């Protein structure tokens, strides 16, 4: 009987990259549409949150974004000592296809 676990791991790695790429693309689109809605609402004088201005919301988004970027850079530090394996390559291909086709 043949062992399918290495093949299954490679296939699942590709699928995880694909799904993550799709989720990232949909999240970015949702964020952009949300920001457009906030700007349009402030332009016509409608306040989505009565005690917050657009500048307050942008400052909060900016502070959270910088925290996330710093954490991602710590978690995904591919330096000179990391080798590119077939698993990482398949994950990257799946991620790129998810971002492109999503």
Secondary structure, 3 states (H helix, E strand, C coil): CCCCHHHHHHHHHHHHHHHHHHHHHHHHHHHHHHHHHHHHHHHCCCCCCCCCCHHHHHHHHHHHHHHHHHHHHHHCCCCCCCCCCHHHHHHHHHHHHHHHHC
